[in-house]
Amino acid sequence: MPTTRHATPVLDLAALPAAARDLVRRRVRLPHLDVPPGRVVELPGRGSTYVVDVPGPADRPDAPTVVLLHAVACTGLLTWFPTIPALAAHARVVTLDQRWHGQGIQSPSFSLVDCADDVAALLDVLGVERAVVGGFSMGSIVAQRVWRQHPDRVAGLVLAATTDRFRETPSERAFHAATEVAVAASRGVARSRTLLAATRAAARRIDPGVGQEHDWALDQFRSTSPWAVSQAVGALGRHHSRPWLGRIDVPTAVVVPVRDRVIPPARQYAVARAIPGATVHEVEGGHACCTLEAEAFVPVMVDAVRTVHARRDDLPRRRR
């Protein structure tokens, strides 16, 4: 029986984020791959997504469950594969591909509200009552919304490379306005589904091993269609959590890459000041530090999660 081959989309380097361009050109060193196995999980009434669920330490019955949410144009594993092994020494670690990313849920449009509801639905499927929800960049925005929409499911927040709003400067407003025009002018979902099927098939062909870090990471990038990225960026441009950040009533840590050139650190510190009792954890790295500067990022992220869990009884829950 002949093997069916799927065409791999050609990458336009100019359209990729700077970190992705460096990855394609092999200008960066990636951490050694230690990729845990995952599975496709059906969320009733919502769709299916790819989930990695790594048990916590067997001798720590009080260990928290941590749900990690990835950055835009990434997958759960691409953002978090350096962090998962270190964090699993202290917690049960769960990550998933968010809508239209990797093997995430397909839907007519991309919505941060839907992404947050997906997290609550996954907790139902896994039998987890409350979890620490952590996110990087776009994932941190979804994490904010998980608290906003499902506060009783959130034991704490870890917000890395975060913000309360993206349209702060004239250049940001112009960028997001242009993105909305591009999304509105797109030819629809059908063509994107064809592209997504091909890119997902390409991603599944790679069995990561020693020396395959760049190939594996590149295929993880390819598993998200350009349409999905534009939809997500458009949704992020409409995000505005400033009016309600001050009502967050769970322990929160804000992880700040101090050389971030995508989300200014000053804006990230402002988020920490707005959230009652939030702690700040600085990383000597840029916006892609979760993967490209993992040596600096991982211990800070682990410390932030442990700090949030240790403070689980610090803040009295308020009625909203």
C-alpha positions in Angstrom: 0.0 0.0 0.0 1.6 3.3 -1.0 2.2 5.9 1.7 0.1 9.1 1.3 2.3 12.2 1.4 1.0 15.6 2.4 2.6 18.7 0.9 4.4 20.8 3.4 3.7 24.5 3.1 6.5 26.8 2.0 7.6 29.1 4.8 7.8 32.8 4.0 10.7 33.9 6.2 9.6 37.6 6.1 6.2 36.7 7.6 7.7 34.8 10.6 8.4 36.3 14.0 12.1 37.0 14.5 12.6 34.0 16.8 11.1 31.7 14.2 13.4 33.2 11.5 16.4 32.5 13.7 15.1 29.0 14.2 14.7 28.3 10.5 18.2 29.6 9.8 19.6 27.6 12.8 21.0 30.7 14.4 19.9 29.7 17.9 20.6 26.7 20.1 17.6 24.9 21.4 17.5 22.9 24.7 17.8 19.1 24.4 14.5 17.7 23.6 12.7 15.9 26.4 9.2 15.8 25.0 6.7 13.9 27.1 4.0 11.9 25.3 0.5 13.3 24.8 -2.9 12.3 23.5 -5.9 13.8 21.7 -8.6 14.6 24.2 -12.3 15.2 23.4 -13.8 18.1 25.2 -17.6 17.4 25.2 -19.5 19.7 22.9 -16.4 21.7 22.0 -14.0 19.5 20.0 -10.7 17.7 20.4 -7.2 19.0 21.3 -3.8 17.6 21.9 -3.0 17.4 25.7 0.1 16.5 27.6 -0.5 15.5 31.2 2.6 14.7 33.3 2.0 13.4 36.8 3.5 15.3 39.8 5.8 13.8 42.4 4.3 10.6 43.9 5.4 11.6 47.5 3.6 15.0 47.3 -0.1 14.5 47.6 -0.5 18.2 48.1 1.3 19.0 44.8 -0.8 21.4 42.6 -2.0 20.8 39.1 -0.6 23.5 36.8 -2.1 24.2 33.4 0.3 25.9 31.0 -1.0 27.9 28.1 1.2 28.6 25.1 2.2 31.7 23.0 0.7 32.7 19.7 1.9 30.7 16.6 3.2 28.0 18.9 1.9 24.8 20.4 1.7 23.7 24.0 4.9 21.6 23.7 6.9 24.2 21.7 6.4 26.8 24.3 6.7 24.6 27.4 8.9 21.6 26.5 11.9 23.0 28.4 9.8 23.8 31.5 7.7 20.6 31.8 10.4 18.2 33.2 11.6 20.7 35.9 8.1 21.7 36.9 6.9 18.1 37.1 9.3 17.6 40.1 6.9 19.9 42.0 3.5 19.7 40.3 1.2 17.8 37.9 1.8 19.6 34.6 -0.9 19.8 31.9 -0.6 21.7 28.6 -2.8 21.8 25.5 -2.9 23.1 22.0 -5.2 26.1 22.0 -7.8 26.7 19.3 -6.5 26.6 15.7 -2.9 26.0 17.0 -1.2 22.7 16.5 -3.8 20.0 17.0 -6.2 22.3 18.8 -9.9 22.7 18.4 -11.1 23.9 15.0 -13.9 26.5 15.0 -15.3 29.1 12.7 -13.4 31.9 14.4 -10.8 32.4 17.1 -12.0 33.7 20.5 -10.0 34.2 23.7 -13.3 33.6 25.6 -13.6 30.2 23.9 -10.0 29.4 24.8 -10.6 30.1 28.4 -13.8 28.0 28.4 -11.7 25.2 26.8 -9.4 25.2 29.9 -12.3 24.8 32.2 -13.7 22.0 30.0 -10.3 20.2 30.1 -10.2 20.4 33.9 -13.7 18.7 33.9 -12.4 15.9 31.7 -9.3 15.4 33.8 -11.3 15.5 37.1 -9.4 18.6 38.4 -11.3 20.9 40.6 -8.9 23.8 40.8 -5.5 24.4 39.1 -2.8 27.0 38.9 -3.1 28.5 35.5 0.1 29.8 33.8 0.6 31.3 30.4 3.3 32.9 28.3 2.4 35.9 26.1 -1.0 35.0 24.5 -1.2 32.2 27.0 -1.0 34.7 29.8 -4.0 36.6 28.3 -6.0 33.4 28.2 -5.0 32.7 31.8 -6.4 36.1 32.8 -9.6 35.2 31.1 -9.8 31.8 32.8 -9.9 33.6 36.1 -12.4 36.1 34.8 -14.8 33.5 33.4 -14.2 30.6 35.8 -12.8 32.0 39.1 -13.7 29.0 41.2 -11.5 26.8 39.0 -8.3 28.9 39.5 -6.0 28.3 42.5 -3.5 30.8 41.3 -2.1 32.6 38.2 1.4 32.8 36.7 1.5 35.4 34.0 4.7 35.5 31.9 5.4 38.2 29.2 1.9 39.6 29.9 -0.1 42.8 29.4 -3.5 44.1 30.1 -3.9 45.8 26.7 -2.0 45.8 23.4 -3.3 49.0 21.7 -1.3 51.4 23.8 0.9 53.1 21.3 0.2 54.6 17.8 2.3 51.8 16.2 0.4 49.1 18.1 -3.0 50.6 17.1 -1.9 50.8 13.5 -0.7 47.2 13.5 -3.8 45.8 15.0 -6.1 47.8 12.8 -4.2 46.4 9.8 -4.5 42.9 11.1 -8.3 43.3 11.5 -8.6 44.4 7.9 -6.5 41.4 6.8 -8.7 39.0 8.8 -11.9 40.5 7.4 -10.6 40.2 3.9 -9.5 36.6 4.3 -11.1 34.0 2.0 -12.7 32.0 4.8 -12.0 29.0 6.9 -12.2 26.3 4.2 -8.8 27.0 2.6 -7.3 27.3 6.0 -8.6 23.9 7.0 -6.9 22.3 4.0 -3.6 24.0 5.0 -4.1 23.0 8.6 -4.6 19.4 7.7 -1.4 19.4 5.7 0.7 21.1 8.3 -0.6 18.9 11.1 0.3 15.8 9.1 3.8 17.2 8.6 4.1 17.8 12.3 3.2 14.3 13.2 5.9 12.8 10.9 8.7 14.0 13.2 9.8 11.7 16.0 12.0 14.1 18.0 15.4 12.8 19.1 19.0 13.8 19.6 20.0 16.3 17.0 16.5 16.9 15.7 15.6 19.9 17.9 15.4 22.4 15.0 13.4 20.1 12.7 11.0 19.3 15.5 10.5 22.9 16.5 10.1 24.0 12.9 7.4 21.4 12.3 5.6 22.6 15.5 5.6 26.1 14.0 4.2 24.7 10.7 1.4 23.0 12.5 -0.4 26.3 12.9 -1.8 28.0 9.8 -1.2 31.7 9.0 -5.0 32.2 9.1 -5.0 31.0 12.7 -2.1 33.3 13.7 -3.9 36.3 12.1 -7.1 35.5 13.9 -5.3 35.1 17.3 -3.4 38.4 16.8 -6.7 40.1 16.0 -8.3 38.8 19.1 -5.3 39.9 21.2 -5.7 43.4 19.8 -9.2 43.5 21.3 -8.0 42.3 24.8 -8.5 44.8 27.6 -8.3 43.5 31.2 -7.3 46.7 32.9 -10.8 47.4 34.4 -10.9 44.1 36.3 -7.3 43.1 37.1 -7.6 44.7 40.5 -10.4 42.1 41.4 -8.2 39.1 41.0 -8.3 37.3 44.3 -5.9 34.4 43.9 -2.1 34.3 44.4 -0.5 35.7 41.3 3.1 35.8 40.0 4.1 37.9 37.1 7.2 36.7 35.2 8.9 39.6 33.4 11.5 39.0 30.7 13.5 42.2 31.3 14.8 42.4 27.7 11.3 41.8 26.1 11.0 43.9 22.9 7.5 42.7 22.1 5.7 43.6 25.3 7.6 46.3 27.2 8.6 45.3 30.7 7.2 48.5 32.1 3.7 47.3 31.0 4.3 43.9 32.6 5.3 45.5 35.9 2.1 47.6 35.7 0.1 44.4 35.5 1.8 43.2 38.6 1.0 46.4 40.4 -2.6 46.2 39.4 -3.2 42.7 40.9 -3.4 42.6 44.7 -0.4 40.9 46.3 1.2 39.8 43.0 4.8 38.9 43.1 7.4 39.8 40.4 9.9 37.3 39.0 12.5 38.7 36.6 14.1 36.8 33.8 17.3 37.9 32.0 15.8 37.2 28.6 13.7 38.4 25.7 10.2 37.6 24.5 11.1 34.1 23.3 13.0 33.2 26.5 10.7 30.4 27.4 12.4 28.3 24.7 15.4 30.2 23.3 16.8 31.2 26.7 15.4 28.3 28.7 18.4 28.2 31.1 17.3 31.5 32.5 13.6 31.1 32.1 12.9 27.7 33.5 14.1 28.1 37.1 12.3 31.5 37.4 9.1 29.9 36.1 9.4 27.0 38.5 10.0 29.5 41.4 7.0 31.5 40.4 4.7 28.4 40.4 6.0 27.3 43.8 5.5 30.8 45.2 1.9 30.9 44.0 1.2 27.5 45.5 2.9 28.3 48.8 0.6 31.4 49.0 -2.6 29.5 48.3 -4.1 30.5 51.7 -2.8 34.1 51.7 -5.6 35.9 50.0 -9.2 35.6 51.2 -11.6 34.8 48.4 -14.0 37.7 47.7 -17.4 37.6 46.3 -17.5 39.0 42.8 
